[in-house]
Amino acid sequence: MPLNRINWSNYDLVVIDESHNFRNNDAFKDRETRYQKLMNSVIKQGVRTKVLMLSATPVNNRFNDLRNQLALAFEGDSENLSKRLKTTKDIETIFSKAQASFNVWSTLPAEQRLKAQVERLGLLRSKQNECRKMEARLQKEQQFNRKVELNAQLRALQAELEKLKSIA
């Protein structure tokens, strides 16, 4: 059924399966894209129609894919989206930084992408456990001299943990 034959004001909710098909908002000179049709005919038409978007692949090649889909939920107003998500940075900056990080990560050899992250997370978890155990030992220790030694060891572990956390 052609979209222009539907009276969207009759609907409170529109469910879009495979919403990743609306990830591109690239305008064409001579025609309106399906993204623009959805935005202009359904979302911005004046009737408060809710849109439920379902997708297993909201991001294909660029983080803008997801941003464009989220824009549908907020009538293309990224400032409104930032407010609703209660972010400290605007949504454009968030997606720009995410894309930049992804671009760096994607240049790594395939075996390093996942392996490096898994190893780093394993080390983080291990250091966190060591810190917890050291804190427990420190709490139980009665002798002052031994507490000083344990405290120094704890600070060293915490410094290692912070170093691991800072690695992007």
Buried (B, 14 or more C-beta within 10 A) or exposed (E): EEEEEEEBEEBEEBEBEEBBBBBBBEEEEEEEBEBBBBBEBBBEEEEEBEBEBEBEEBBEEBBBBBBBBBBBBBEBBBEBBBEEEEEEEBBBEBBBEBBEEBEEEEEEEEEEEEEBEEEBEEBBEEBBEBBEEBBEBBEEBEEEEEBEEBBEBBEEBBEBBEEBEEEE
